[in-house]
């Protein structure tokens, strides 16, 4: 990722929220991690959360997906 992500430059497709299996936060974190290749620390800064919270949310989302 060449440029630093700022809240004004992030586009999130609304389609990621159609899967009701995940919470809104889980869907966003999963999108940023898997589709945008962002680090936990980058996601945390972007959504104003702690790195550990982002890690936990991502792991929860993966657990829901994997069954």
CHARMM-style PDB file with segment names, atoms N, HN, CA, C and O in Angstrom:
ATOM      1  N   UNK     1       0.846  -1.168   0.000  1.00  0.00      PROA
ATOM      2  CA  UNK     1       0.000   0.000   0.000  1.00  0.00      PROA
ATOM      3  C   UNK     1       0.890   1.229   0.000  1.00  0.00      PROA
ATOM      4  O   UNK     1       1.570   1.500   0.990  1.00  0.00      PROA
ATOM      5  N   UNK     2       0.896   1.970  -1.087  1.00  0.00      PROA
ATOM      6  HN  UNK     2       0.344   1.750  -1.891  1.00  0.00      PROA
ATOM      7  CA  UNK     2       1.779   3.098  -1.237  1.00  0.00      PROA
ATOM      8  C   UNK     2       1.434   4.278  -0.357  1.00  0.00      PROA
ATOM      9  O   UNK     2       2.294   4.790   0.360  1.00  0.00      PROA
ATOM     10  N   UNK     3       0.184   4.717  -0.399  1.00  0.00      PROA
ATOM     11  HN  UNK     3      -0.514   4.301  -0.981  1.00  0.00      PROA
ATOM     12  CA  UNK     3      -0.227   5.876   0.371  1.00  0.00      PROA
ATOM     13  C   UNK     3      -0.833   5.459   1.696  1.00  0.00      PROA
ATOM     14  O   UNK     3      -1.376   4.363   1.832  1.00  0.00      PROA
ATOM     15  N   UNK     4      -0.732   6.350   2.669  1.00  0.00      PROA
ATOM     16  HN  UNK     4      -0.290   7.241   2.559  1.00  0.00      PROA
ATOM     17  CA  UNK     4      -1.400   6.125   3.945  1.00  0.00      PROA
ATOM     18  C   UNK     4      -2.909   6.253   3.725  1.00  0.00      PROA
ATOM     19  O   UNK     4      -3.367   7.135   2.999  1.00  0.00      PROA
ATOM     20  N   UNK     5      -3.658   5.381   4.348  1.00  0.00      PROA
ATOM     21  HN  UNK     5      -3.286   4.664   4.938  1.00  0.00      PROA
ATOM     22  CA  UNK     5      -5.111   5.426   4.220  1.00  0.00      PROA
ATOM     23  C   UNK     5      -5.655   6.527   5.111  1.00  0.00      PROA
ATOM     24  O   UNK     5      -5.288   6.630   6.282  1.00  0.00      PROA
ATOM     25  N   UNK     6      -6.513   7.331   4.565  1.00  0.00      PROA
ATOM     26  HN  UNK     6      -6.812   7.247   3.614  1.00  0.00      PROA
ATOM     27  CA  UNK     6      -7.196   8.342   5.366  1.00  0.00      PROA
ATOM     28  C   UNK     6      -8.687   8.111   5.233  1.00  0.00      PROA
ATOM     29  O   UNK     6      -9.139   7.564   4.227  1.00  0.00      PROA
ATOM     30  N   UNK     7      -9.456   8.516   6.227  1.00  0.00      PROA
ATOM     31  HN  UNK     7      -9.089   8.960   7.044  1.00  0.00      PROA
ATOM     32  CA  UNK     7     -10.903   8.274   6.179  1.00  0.00      PROA
ATOM     33  C   UNK     7     -11.565   8.833   4.925  1.00  0.00      PROA
ATOM     34  O   UNK     7     -12.619   8.345   4.518  1.00  0.00      PROA
ATOM     35  N   UNK     8     -10.967   9.841   4.311  1.00  0.00      PROA
ATOM     36  HN  UNK     8     -10.111  10.237   4.642  1.00  0.00      PROA
ATOM     37  CA  UNK     8     -11.561  10.447   3.118  1.00  0.00      PROA
ATOM     38  C   UNK     8     -11.253   9.676   1.845  1.00  0.00      PROA
ATOM     39  O   UNK     8     -11.881   9.926   0.816  1.00  0.00      PROA
ATOM     40  N   UNK     9     -10.306   8.748   1.884  1.00  0.00      PROA
ATOM     41  HN  UNK     9      -9.795   8.546   2.720  1.00  0.00      PROA
ATOM     42  CA  UNK     9      -9.913   8.048   0.664  1.00  0.00      PROA
ATOM     43  C   UNK     9     -10.337   6.582   0.633  1.00  0.00      PROA
ATOM     44  O   UNK     9      -9.991   5.863  -0.305  1.00  0.00      PROA
ATOM     45  N   UNK    10     -11.070   6.134   1.628  1.00  0.00      PROA
ATOM     46  HN  UNK    10     -11.351   6.718   2.390  1.00  0.00      PROA
ATOM     47  CA  UNK    10     -11.479   4.737   1.717  1.00  0.00      PROA
ATOM     48  C   UNK    10     -12.878   4.561   1.131  1.00  0.00      PROA
ATOM     49  O   UNK    10     -13.816   5.275   1.488  1.00  0.00      PROA
ATOM     50  N   UNK    11     -12.991   3.597   0.229  1.00  0.00      PROA
ATOM     51  HN  UNK    11     -12.229   3.017  -0.060  1.00  0.00      PROA
ATOM     52  CA  UNK    11     -14.290   3.249  -0.338  1.00  0.00      PROA
ATOM     53  C   UNK    11     -14.582   1.808   0.068  1.00  0.00      PROA
ATOM     54  O   UNK    11     -13.779   0.908  -0.177  1.00  0.00      PROA
ATOM     55  N   UNK    12     -15.729   1.603   0.686  1.00  0.00      PROA
ATOM     56  HN  UNK    12     -16.381   2.334   0.886  1.00  0.00      PROA
ATOM     57  CA  UNK    12     -16.136   0.268   1.117  1.00  0.00      PROA
ATOM     58  C   UNK    12     -17.385  -0.114   0.330  1.00  0.00      PROA
ATOM     59  O   UNK    12     -18.395   0.586   0.404  1.00  0.00      PROA
ATOM     60  N   UNK    13     -17.334  -1.203  -0.416  1.00  0.00      PROA
ATOM     61  HN  UNK    13     -16.513  -1.771  -0.476  1.00  0.00      PROA
ATOM     62  CA  UNK    13     -18.534  -1.606  -1.161  1.00  0.00      PROA
ATOM     63  C   UNK    13     -19.651  -2.045  -0.204  1.00  0.00      PROA
ATOM     64  O   UNK    13     -19.414  -2.797   0.741  1.00  0.00      PROA
ATOM     65  N   UNK    14     -20.834  -1.576  -0.458  1.00  0.00      PROA
ATOM     66  HN  UNK    14     -21.027  -0.965  -1.226  1.00  0.00      PROA
ATOM     67  CA  UNK    14     -21.964  -1.909   0.418  1.00  0.00      PROA
ATOM     68  C   UNK    14     -22.290  -3.402   0.392  1.00  0.00      PROA
ATOM     69  O   UNK    14     -22.929  -3.915   1.311  1.00  0.00      PROA
ATOM     70  N   UNK    15     -21.860  -4.091  -0.646  1.00  0.00      PROA
ATOM     71  HN  UNK    15     -21.341  -3.675  -1.393  1.00  0.00      PROA
ATOM     72  CA  UNK    15     -22.157  -5.519  -0.774  1.00  0.00      PROA
ATOM     73  C   UNK    15     -21.553  -6.356   0.355  1.00  0.00      PROA
ATOM     74  O   UNK    15     -22.044  -7.451   0.627  1.00  0.00      PROA
ATOM     75  N   UNK    16     -20.494  -5.864   1.021  1.00  0.00      PROA
ATOM     76  HN  UNK    16     -20.095  -4.974   0.800  1.00  0.00      PROA
ATOM     77  CA  UNK    16     -19.892  -6.650   2.105  1.00  0.00      PROA
ATOM     78  C   UNK    16     -20.821  -6.762   3.301  1.00  0.00      PROA
ATOM     79  O   UNK    16     -20.643  -7.637   4.148  1.00  0.00      PROA
ATOM     80  N   UNK    17     -21.813  -5.879   3.376  1.00  0.00      PROA
ATOM     81  HN  UNK    17     -21.957  -5.168   2.687  1.00  0.00      PROA
ATOM     82  CA  UNK    17     -22.739  -5.894   4.508  1.00  0.00      PROA
ATOM     83  C   UNK    17     -23.980  -6.742   4.254  1.00  0.00      PROA
ATOM     84  O   UNK    17     -24.832  -6.867   5.134  1.00  0.00      PROA
ATOM     85  N   UNK    18     -24.093  -7.322   3.070  1.00  0.00      PROA
ATOM     86  HN  UNK    18     -23.402  -7.221   2.355  1.00  0.00      PROA
ATOM     87  CA  UNK    18     -25.260  -8.138   2.739  1.00  0.00      PROA
ATOM     88  C   UNK    18     -25.274  -9.469   3.473  1.00  0.00      PROA
ATOM     89  O   UNK    18     -26.338 -10.018   3.762  1.00  0.00      PROA
ATOM     90  N   UNK    19     -24.090  -9.981   3.771  1.00  0.00      PROA
ATOM     91  HN  UNK    19     -23.226  -9.534   3.536  1.00  0.00      PROA
ATOM     92  CA  UNK    19     -23.990 -11.249   4.503  1.00  0.00      PROA
ATOM     93  C   UNK    19     -24.295 -10.977   5.968  1.00  0.00      PROA
ATOM     94  O   UNK    19     -23.470 -10.411   6.685  1.00  0.00      PROA
ATOM     95  N   UNK    20     -25.470 -11.378   6.409  1.00  0.00      PROA
ATOM     96  HN  UNK    20     -26.140 -11.838   5.826  1.00  0.00      PROA
ATOM     97  CA  UNK    20     -25.917 -11.089   7.768  1.00  0.00      PROA
ATOM     98  C   UNK    20     -25.251 -11.990   8.808  1.00  0.00      PROA
ATOM     99  O   UNK    20     -25.526 -11.869  10.001  1.00  0.00      PROA
ATOM    100  N   UNK    21     -24.379 -12.889   8.360  1.00  0.00      PROA
ATOM    101  HN  UNK    21     -24.155 -12.987   7.391  1.00  0.00      PROA
ATOM    102  CA  UNK    21     -23.661 -13.772   9.272  1.00  0.00      PROA
ATOM    103  C   UNK    21     -22.659 -12.988  10.129  1.00  0.00      PROA
ATOM    104  O   UNK    21     -22.370 -13.363  11.266  1.00  0.00      PROA
ATOM    105  N   UNK    22     -22.133 -11.892   9.560  1.00  0.00      PROA
ATOM    106  HN  UNK    22     -22.367 -11.587   8.637  1.00  0.00      PROA
ATOM    107  CA  UNK    22     -21.136 -11.085  10.252  1.00  0.00      PROA
ATOM    108  C   UNK    22     -21.725  -9.757  10.695  1.00  0.00      PROA
ATOM    109  O   UNK    22     -22.644  -9.230  10.069  1.00  0.00      PROA
ATOM    110  N   UNK    23     -21.179  -9.216  11.793  1.00  0.00      PROA
ATOM    111  HN  UNK    23     -20.432  -9.644  12.302  1.00  0.00      PROA
ATOM    112  CA  UNK    23     -21.566  -7.874  12.226  1.00  0.00      PROA
ATOM    113  C   UNK    23     -20.955  -6.864  11.254  1.00  0.00      PROA
ATOM    114  O   UNK    23     -20.103  -7.221  10.440  1.00  0.00      PROA
ATOM    115  N   UNK    24     -21.381  -5.625  11.338  1.00  0.00      PROA
ATOM    116  HN  UNK    24     -22.073  -5.335  11.999  1.00  0.00      PROA
ATOM    117  CA  UNK    24     -20.845  -4.581  10.476  1.00  0.00      PROA
ATOM    118  C   UNK    24     -19.339  -4.440  10.699  1.00  0.00      PROA
ATOM    119  O   UNK    24     -18.577  -4.349   9.737  1.00  0.00      PROA
ATOM    120  N   UNK    25     -18.912  -4.421  11.953  1.00  0.00      PROA
ATOM    121  HN  UNK    25     -19.531  -4.494  12.734  1.00  0.00      PROA
ATOM    122  CA  UNK    25     -17.493  -4.287  12.265  1.00  0.00      PROA
ATOM    123  C   UNK    25     -16.695  -5.479  11.743  1.00  0.00      PROA
ATOM    124  O   UNK    25     -15.612  -5.304  11.183  1.00  0.00      PROA
ATOM    125  N   UNK    26     -17.219  -6.678  11.922  1.00  0.00      PROA
ATOM    126  HN  UNK    26     -18.098  -6.820  12.377  1.00  0.00      PROA
ATOM    127  CA  UNK    26     -16.539  -7.878  11.422  1.00  0.00      PROA
ATOM    128  C   UNK    26     -16.399  -7.831   9.905  1.00  0.00      PROA
ATOM    129  O   UNK    26     -15.345  -8.173   9.367  1.00  0.00      PROA
ATOM    130  N   UNK    27     -17.448  -7.414   9.217  1.00  0.00      PROA
ATOM    131  HN  UNK    27     -18.304  -7.137   9.653  1.00  0.00      PROA
ATOM    132  CA  UNK    27     -17.414  -7.340   7.753  1.00  0.00      PROA
ATOM    133  C   UNK    27     -16.381  -6.322   7.285  1.00  0.00      PROA
ATOM    134  O   UNK    27     -15.648  -6.578   6.331  1.00  0.00      PROA
ATOM    135  N   UNK    28     -16.317  -5.167   7.949  1.00  0.00      PROA
ATOM    136  HN  UNK    28     -16.913  -4.959   8.724  1.00  0.00      PROA
ATOM    137  CA  UNK    28     -15.350  -4.141   7.576  1.00  0.00      PROA
ATOM    138  C   UNK    28     -13.924  -4.605   7.807  1.00  0.00      PROA
ATOM    139  O   UNK    28     -13.069  -4.447   6.935  1.00  0.00      PROA
ATOM    140  N   UNK    29     -13.660  -5.175   8.975  1.00  0.00      PROA
ATOM    141  HN  UNK    29     -14.354  -5.302   9.683  1.00  0.00      PROA
ATOM    142  CA  UNK    29     -12.310  -5.632   9.298  1.00  0.00      PROA
ATOM    143  C   UNK    29     -11.882  -6.729   8.326  1.00  0.00      PROA
ATOM    144  O   UNK    29     -10.756  -6.716   7.828  1.00  0.00      PROA
ATOM    145  N   UNK    30     -12.774  -7.672   8.058  1.00  0.00      PROA
ATOM    146  HN  UNK    30     -13.689  -7.683   8.463  1.00  0.00      PROA
ATOM    147  CA  UNK    30     -12.464  -8.738   7.111  1.00  0.00      PROA
ATOM    148  C   UNK    30     -12.154  -8.164   5.730  1.00  0.00      PROA
ATOM    149  O   UNK    30     -11.210  -8.608   5.077  1.00  0.00      PROA
ATOM    150  N   UNK    31     -12.925  -7.197   5.284  1.00  0.00      PROA
ATOM    151  HN  UNK    31     -13.691  -6.835   5.815  1.00  0.00      PROA
ATOM    152  CA  UNK    31     -12.700  -6.561   3.980  1.00  0.00      PROA
ATOM    153  C   UNK    31     -11.331  -5.883   3.936  1.00  0.00      PROA
ATOM    154  O   UNK    31     -10.562  -6.096   2.998  1.00  0.00      PROA
ATOM    155  N   UNK    32     -11.028  -5.076   4.939  1.00  0.00      PROA
ATOM    156  HN  UNK    32     -11.652  -4.904   5.701  1.00  0.00      PROA
ATOM    157  CA  UNK    32      -9.750  -4.370   4.964  1.00  0.00      PROA
ATOM    158  C   UNK    32      -8.571  -5.335   5.017  1.00  0.00      PROA
ATOM    159  O   UNK    32      -7.550  -5.117   4.364  1.00  0.00      PROA
ATOM    160  N   UNK    33      -8.717  -6.390   5.788  1.00  0.00      PROA
ATOM    161  HN  UNK    33      -9.546  -6.568   6.319  1.00  0.00      PROA
ATOM    162  CA  UNK    33      -7.619  -7.354   5.962  1.00  0.00      PROA
ATOM    163  C   UNK    33      -7.419  -8.198   4.699  1.00  0.00      PROA
ATOM    164  O   UNK    33      -6.294  -8.341   4.220  1.00  0.00      PROA
ATOM    165  N   UNK    34      -8.490  -8.748   4.170  1.00  0.00      PROA
ATOM    166  HN  UNK    34      -9.404  -8.633   4.559  1.00  0.00      PROA
ATOM    167  CA  UNK    34      -8.374  -9.699   3.070  1.00  0.00      PROA
ATOM    168  C   UNK    34      -8.361  -9.062   1.687  1.00  0.00      PROA
ATOM    169  O   UNK    34      -7.602  -9.498   0.821  1.00  0.00      PROA
ATOM    170  N   UNK    35      -9.164  -8.062   1.465  1.00  0.00      PROA
ATOM    171  HN  UNK    35      -9.781  -7.708   2.168  1.00  0.00      PROA
ATOM    172  CA  UNK    35      -9.256  -7.458   0.133  1.00  0.00      PROA
ATOM    173  C   UNK    35      -8.258  -6.323  -0.057  1.00  0.00      PROA
ATOM    174  O   UNK    35      -7.731  -6.139  -1.154  1.00  0.00      PROA
ATOM    175  N   UNK    36      -8.001  -5.575   0.985  1.00  0.00      PROA
ATOM    176  HN  UNK    36      -8.430  -5.725   1.876  1.00  0.00      PROA
ATOM    177  CA  UNK    36      -7.084  -4.438   0.879  1.00  0.00      PROA
ATOM    178  C   UNK    36      -5.685  -4.760   1.400  1.00  0.00      PROA
ATOM    179  O   UNK    36      -4.756  -3.979   1.199  1.00  0.00      PROA
ATOM    180  N   UNK    37      -5.528  -5.904   2.068  1.00  0.00      PROA
ATOM    181  HN  UNK    37      -6.283  -6.539   2.232  1.00  0.00      PROA
ATOM    182  CA  UNK    37      -4.213  -6.320   2.550  1.00  0.00      PROA
ATOM    183  C   UNK    37      -3.641  -5.428   3.642  1.00  0.00      PROA
ATOM    184  O   UNK    37      -2.423  -5.299   3.766  1.00  0.00      PROA
ATOM    185  N   UNK    38      -4.500  -4.821   4.420  1.00  0.00      PROA
ATOM    186  HN  UNK    38      -5.489  -4.926   4.319  1.00  0.00      PROA
ATOM    187  CA  UNK    38      -4.051  -3.903   5.465  1.00  0.00      PROA
ATOM    188  C   UNK    38      -3.611  -4.662   6.709  1.00  0.00      PROA
ATOM    189  O   UNK    38      -4.097  -5.760   6.980  1.00  0.00      PROA
ATOM    190  N   UNK    39      -2.696  -4.077   7.457  1.00  0.00      PROA
ATOM    191  HN  UNK    39      -2.301  -3.185   7.236  1.00  0.00      PROA
ATOM    192  CA  UNK    39      -2.246  -4.638   8.725  1.00  0.00      PROA
ATOM    193  C   UNK    39      -3.258  -4.296   9.811  1.00  0.00      PROA
ATOM    194  O   UNK    39      -4.050  -3.365   9.668  1.00  0.00      PROA
ATOM    195  N   UNK    40      -3.220  -5.066  10.903  1.00  0.00      PROA
ATOM    196  HN  UNK    40      -2.576  -5.822  11.020  1.00  0.00      PROA
ATOM    197  CA  UNK    40      -4.128  -4.803  12.021  1.00  0.00      PROA
ATOM    198  C   UNK    40      -3.961  -3.373  12.536  1.00  0.00      PROA
ATOM    199  O   UNK    40      -4.945  -2.703  12.852  1.00  0.00      PROA
ATOM    200  N   UNK    41      -2.725  -2.914  12.617  1.00  0.00      PROA
ATOM    201  HN  UNK    41      -1.926  -3.457  12.360  1.00  0.00      PROA
ATOM    202  CA  UNK    41      -2.465  -1.564  13.132  1.00  0.00      PROA
ATOM    203  C   UNK    41      -3.048  -0.486  12.215  1.00  0.00      PROA
ATOM    204  O   UNK    41      -3.541   0.535  12.695  1.00  0.00      PROA
ATOM    205  N   UNK    42      -2.994  -0.709  10.902  1.00  0.00      PROA
ATOM    206  HN  UNK    42      -2.594  -1.538  10.512  1.00  0.00      PROA
ATOM    207  CA  UNK    42      -3.566   0.256   9.952  1.00  0.00      PROA
ATOM    208  C   UNK    42      -5.084   0.308  10.083  1.00  0.00      PROA
ATOM    209  O   UNK    42      -5.680   1.385  10.086  1.00  0.00      PROA
ATOM    210  N   UNK    43      -5.699  -0.863  10.190  1.00  0.00      PROA
ATOM    211  HN  UNK    43      -5.215  -1.737  10.187  1.00  0.00      PROA
ATOM    212  CA  UNK    43      -7.150  -0.925  10.350  1.00  0.00      PROA
ATOM    213  C   UNK    43      -7.548  -0.259  11.659  1.00  0.00      PROA
ATOM    214  O   UNK    43      -8.526   0.489  11.707  1.00  0.00      PROA
ATOM    215  N   UNK    44      -6.801  -0.526  12.708  1.00  0.00      PROA
ATOM    216  HN  UNK    44      -6.007  -1.133  12.669  1.00  0.00      PROA
ATOM    217  CA  UNK    44      -7.096   0.044  14.024  1.00  0.00      PROA
ATOM    218  C   UNK    44      -7.071   1.569  13.979  1.00  0.00      PROA
ATOM    219  O   UNK    44      -7.960   2.222  14.527  1.00  0.00      PROA
ATOM    220  N   UNK    45      -6.069   2.132  13.335  1.00  0.00      PROA
ATOM    221  HN  UNK    45      -5.347   1.601  12.890  1.00  0.00      PROA
ATOM    222  CA  UNK    45      -5.995   3.596  13.221  1.00  0.00      PROA
ATOM    223  C   UNK    45      -7.167   4.139  12.416  1.00  0.00      PROA
ATOM    224  O   UNK    45      -7.742   5.172  12.760  1.00  0.00      PROA
ATOM    225  N   UNK    46      -7.512   3.445  11.357  1.00  0.00      PROA
ATOM    226  HN  UNK    46      -7.044   2.606  11.078  1.00  0.00      PROA
ATOM    227  CA  UNK    46      -8.579   3.893  10.468  1.00  0.00      PROA
ATOM    228  C   UNK    46      -9.938   3.928  11.174  1.00  0.00      PROA
ATOM    229  O   UNK    46     -10.713   4.867  10.995  1.00  0.00      PROA
ATOM    230  N   UNK    47     -10.217   2.902  11.973  1.00  0.00      PROA
ATOM    231  HN  UNK    47      -9.587   2.139  12.119  1.00  0.00      PROA
ATOM    232  CA  UNK    47     -11.536   2.822  12.633  1.00  0.00      PROA
ATOM    233  C   UNK    47     -11.495   3.229  14.102  1.00  0.00      PROA
ATOM    234  O   UNK    47     -12.472   3.073  14.834  1.00  0.00      PROA
ATOM    235  N   UNK    48     -10.336   3.758  14.519  1.00  0.00      PROA
ATOM    236  HN  UNK    48      -9.542   3.885  13.924  1.00  0.00      PROA
ATOM    237  CA  UNK    48     -10.192   4.275  15.877  1.00  0.00      PROA
ATOM    238  C   UNK    48     -10.457   3.211  16.946  1.00  0.00      PROA
ATOM    239  O   UNK    48     -11.229   3.421  17.882  1.00  0.00      PROA
ATOM    240  N   UNK    49      -9.802   2.080  16.778  1.00  0.00      PROA
ATOM    241  HN  UNK    49      -9.175   1.910  16.018  1.00  0.00      PROA
ATOM    242  CA  UNK    49      -9.887   0.972  17.732  1.00  0.00      PROA
ATOM    243  C   UNK    49      -8.480   0.496  18.049  1.00  0.00      PROA
ATOM    244  O   UNK    49      -7.534   0.836  17.339  1.00  0.00      PROA
ATOM    245  N   UNK    50      -8.337  -0.277  19.094  1.00  0.00      PROA
ATOM    246  HN  UNK    50      -9.106  -0.554  19.671  1.00  0.00      PROA
ATOM    247  CA  UNK    50      -7.074  -0.866  19.482  1.00  0.00      PROA
ATOM    248  C   UNK    50      -6.723  -2.010  18.530  1.00  0.00      PROA
ATOM    249  O   UNK    50      -7.608  -2.695  18.018  1.00  0.00      PROA
ATOM    250  N   UNK    51      -5.415  -2.212  18.295  1.00  0.00      PROA
ATOM    251  HN  UNK    51      -4.696  -1.655  18.710  1.00  0.00      PROA
ATOM    252  CA  UNK    51      -4.959  -3.318  17.428  1.00  0.00      PROA
ATOM    253  C   UNK    51      -5.521  -4.655  17.898  1.00  0.00      PROA
ATOM    254  O   UNK    51      -5.936  -5.483  17.088  1.00  0.00      PROA
ATOM    255  N   UNK    52      -5.530  -4.853  19.200  1.00  0.00      PROA
ATOM    256  HN  UNK    52      -5.193  -4.180  19.858  1.00  0.00      PROA
ATOM    257  CA  UNK    52      -5.994  -6.136  19.756  1.00  0.00      PROA
ATOM    258  C   UNK    52      -7.482  -6.337  19.510  1.00  0.00      PROA
ATOM    259  O   UNK    52      -7.934  -7.465  19.313  1.00  0.00      PROA
ATOM    260  N   UNK    53      -8.236  -5.260  19.521  1.00  0.00      PROA
ATOM    261  HN  UNK    53      -7.869  -4.344  19.681  1.00  0.00      PROA
ATOM    262  CA  UNK    53      -9.667  -5.352  19.225  1.00  0.00      PROA
ATOM    263  C   UNK    53      -9.875  -5.777  17.777  1.00  0.00      PROA
ATOM    264  O   UNK    53     -10.711  -6.631  17.482  1.00  0.00      PROA
ATOM    265  N   UNK    54      -9.106  -5.172  16.882  1.00  0.00      PROA
ATOM    266  HN  UNK    54      -8.427  -4.479  17.122  1.00  0.00      PROA
ATOM    267  CA  UNK    54      -9.204  -5.508  15.459  1.00  0.00      PROA
ATOM    268  C   UNK    54      -8.838  -6.975  15.250  1.00  0.00      PROA
ATOM    269  O   UNK    54      -9.518  -7.684  14.508  1.00  0.00      PROA
ATOM    270  N   UNK    55      -7.771  -7.432  15.899  1.00  0.00      PROA
ATOM    271  HN  UNK    55      -7.219  -6.856  16.502  1.00  0.00      PROA
ATOM    272  CA  UNK    55      -7.357  -8.832  15.787  1.00  0.00      PROA
ATOM    273  C   UNK    55      -8.477  -9.753  16.263  1.00  0.00      PROA
ATOM    274  O   UNK    55      -8.795 -10.741  15.600  1.00  0.00      PROA
ATOM    275  N   UNK    56      -9.069  -9.436  17.402  1.00  0.00      PROA
ATOM    276  HN  UNK    56      -8.811  -8.634  17.940  1.00  0.00      PROA
ATOM    277  CA  UNK    56     -10.153 -10.253  17.966  1.00  0.00      PROA
ATOM    278  C   UNK    56     -11.353 -10.287  17.026  1.00  0.00      PROA
ATOM    279  O   UNK    56     -11.922 -11.352  16.784  1.00  0.00      PROA
ATOM    280  N   UNK    57     -11.736  -9.143  16.502  1.00  0.00      PROA
ATOM    281  HN  UNK    57     -11.274  -8.279  16.698  1.00  0.00      PROA
ATOM    282  CA  UNK    57     -12.881  -9.064  15.588  1.00  0.00      PROA
ATOM    283  C   UNK    57     -12.616  -9.897  14.332  1.00  0.00      PROA
ATOM    284  O   UNK    57     -13.504 -10.606  13.858  1.00  0.00      PROA
ATOM    285  N   UNK    58     -11.395  -9.811  13.794  1.00  0.00      PROA
ATOM    286  HN  UNK    58     -10.674  -9.234  14.179  1.00  0.00      PROA
ATOM    287  CA  UNK    58     -11.051 -10.579  12.600  1.00  0.00      PROA
ATOM    288  C   UNK    58     -11.111 -12.078  12.883  1.00  0.00      PROA
ATOM    289  O   UNK    58     -11.660 -12.839  12.086  1.00  0.00      PROA
ATOM    290  N   UNK    59     -10.552 -12.502  14.010  1.00  0.00      PROA
ATOM    291  HN  UNK    59     -10.107 -11.884  14.657  1.00  0.00      PROA
ATOM    292  CA  UNK    59     -10.561 -13.925  14.364  1.00  0.00      PROA
ATOM    293  C   UNK    59     -11.998 -14.419  14.573  1.00  0.00      PROA
ATOM    294  O   UNK    59     -12.326 -15.545  14.199  1.00  0.00      PROA
ATOM    295  N   UNK    60     -12.837 -13.597  15.157  1.00  0.00      PROA
ATOM    296  HN  UNK    60     -12.571 -12.682  15.460  1.00  0.00      PROA
ATOM    297  CA  UNK    60     -14.251 -13.955  15.361  1.00  0.00      PROA
ATOM    298  C   UNK    60     -14.947 -14.138  14.014  1.00  0.00      PROA
ATOM    299  O   UNK    60     -15.716 -15.082  13.830  1.00  0.00      PROA
ATOM    300  N   UNK    61     -14.675 -13.236  13.080  1.00  0.00      PROA
ATOM    301  HN  UNK    61     -14.051 -12.470  13.229  1.00  0.00      PROA
ATOM    302  CA  UNK    61     -15.277 -13.323  11.752  1.00  0.00      PROA
ATOM    303  C   UNK    61     -14.817 -14.597  11.037  1.00  0.00      PROA
ATOM    304  O   UNK    61     -15.620 -15.289  10.410  1.00  0.00      PROA
ATOM    305  N   UNK    62     -13.512 -14.901  11.136  1.00  0.00      PROA
ATOM    306  HN  UNK    62     -12.860 -14.339  11.645  1.00  0.00      PROA
ATOM    307  CA  UNK    62     -12.995 -16.113  10.503  1.00  0.00      PROA
ATOM    308  C   UNK    62     -13.621 -17.369  11.118  1.00  0.00      PROA
ATOM    309  O   UNK    62     -13.918 -18.332  10.410  1.00  0.00      PROA
ATOM    310  N   UNK    63     -13.814 -17.350  12.415  1.00  0.00      PROA
ATOM    311  HN  UNK    63     -13.572 -16.568  12.990  1.00  0.00      PROA
ATOM    312  CA  UNK    63     -14.431 -18.499  13.092  1.00  0.00      PROA
ATOM    313  C   UNK    63     -15.863 -18.700  12.603  1.00  0.00      PROA
ATOM    314  O   UNK    63     -16.293 -19.831  12.378  1.00  0.00      PROA
ATOM    315  N   UNK    64     -16.592 -17.611  12.442  1.00  0.00      PROA
ATOM    316  HN  UNK    64     -16.242 -16.692  12.626  1.00  0.00      PROA
ATOM    317  CA  UNK    64     -17.969 -17.711  11.941  1.00  0.00      PROA
ATOM    318  C   UNK    64     -17.988 -18.255  10.509  1.00  0.00      PROA
ATOM    319  O   UNK    64     -18.863 -19.045  10.154  1.00  0.00      PROA
ATOM    320  N   UNK    65     -17.037 -17.837   9.702  1.00  0.00      PROA
ATOM    321  HN  UNK    65     -16.327 -17.195   9.990  1.00  0.00      PROA
ATOM    322  CA  UNK    65     -16.965 -18.294   8.313  1.00  0.00      PROA
ATOM    323  C   UNK    65     -16.579 -19.771   8.220  1.00  0.00      PROA
ATOM    324  O   UNK    65     -17.116 -20.514   7.398  1.00  0.00      PROA
ATOM    325  N   UNK    66     -15.642 -20.183   9.071  1.00  0.00      PROA
ATOM    326  HN  UNK    66     -15.205 -19.579   9.738  1.00  0.00      PROA
ATOM    327  CA  UNK    66     -15.134 -21.538   9.004  1.00  0.00      PROA
ATOM    328  C   UNK    66     -16.028 -22.550   9.735  1.00  0.00      PROA
ATOM    329  O   UNK    66     -15.863 -23.762   9.595  1.00  0.00      PROA
ATOM    330  N   UNK    67     -16.954 -22.035  10.496  1.00  0.00      PROA
ATOM    331  HN  UNK    67     -17.088 -21.050  10.610  1.00  0.00      PROA
ATOM    332  CA  UNK    67     -17.895 -22.929  11.169  1.00  0.00      PROA
ATOM    333  C   UNK    67     -17.469 -23.362  12.457  1.00  0.00      PROA
ATOM    334  OT1 UNK    67     -18.179 -24.118  13.119  1.00  0.00      PROA
TER     335      UNK     67
END
